Amino acid sequence: MVTEKRLRTYLTRDEVTQVLRAAKNSRHGPRNFGMILLAYRHGLRASELVSLRWSDVDLQRGTIYCRRAKESRSSVHPLKRDEAAALDRILRASRTHGGDYVFHSERGKRMSRSAFWRVVAQAGERAGLPVRAGPMPARKFATRTLGRVTRGYAARRPACRESKTEITSGICLALSKK
């Protein structure tokens, strides 16, 4: 019986770096870079990312409130310096658009999920990746990376019965302390 080799469904760390670099050099560089960076670092779904509001972001404290979908736990995550800087650039640029949402389309409306998917796919194409870049491969990279980093975290909390996306909030806290 012949078995086919399963294609990889996640991005490696180097591939994510290439996608971020390509996004930064695109037409809407600060916005695209910030969207992909936050989605990958915090393991956000496309719908969670485009629903992000400025009231969820506290740049002075360096925190972001991630409203989770699909019955996952919403929680406050710490922002790293580059994430806060990216959000600050987006905030300065978005003052002309106004609105409560962090990410806007060219028309000043809330970004759609499909528009975010296109942004990620285009950045992946510009980066010349060997695999298709999209929101799910980036999300899988985030959960794989965060899962590896916090195996010790789960061992210290044996009673913890959280799903991968729920663990993300605890993982981000562990990562921010390093």
Stockholm file with secondary structure:
# STOCKHOLM 1.0

chainA/1-178         MVTEKRLRTYLTRDEVTQVLRAAKNSRHGPRNFGMILLAYRHGLRASELVSLRWSDVDLQRGTIYCRRAKESRSSVHPLKRDEAAALDRILRASRTHGGDYVFHSERGKRMSRSAFWRVVAQAGERAGLPVRAGPMPARKFATRTLGRVTRGYAARRPACRESKTEITSGICLALSKK
#=GR chainA/1-178 SS CCCCCCCCCSCCHHHHHHHHHHHHTSTTHHHHHHHHHHHHHHTCCHHHHHTCBGGGEETTTTEEEECCSTTCCCEEEECCHHHHHHHHHHHHHHTTTCSSBSCBCTTSSBCCHHHHHHHHHHHHHHHTCSSCCCHHHHHHHHHHHHHHHTHHHHHHCTTCCCCHHHHHHHHHHHHHTC
#=GC SS_cons         CCCCCCCCCSCCHHHHHHHHHHHHTSTTHHHHHHHHHHHHHHTCCHHHHHTCBGGGEETTTTEEEECCSTTCCCEEEECCHHHHHHHHHHHHHHTTTCSSBSCBCTTSSBCCHHHHHHHHHHHHHHHTCSSCCCHHHHHHHHHHHHHHHTHHHHHHCTTCCCCHHHHHHHHHHHHHTC
//
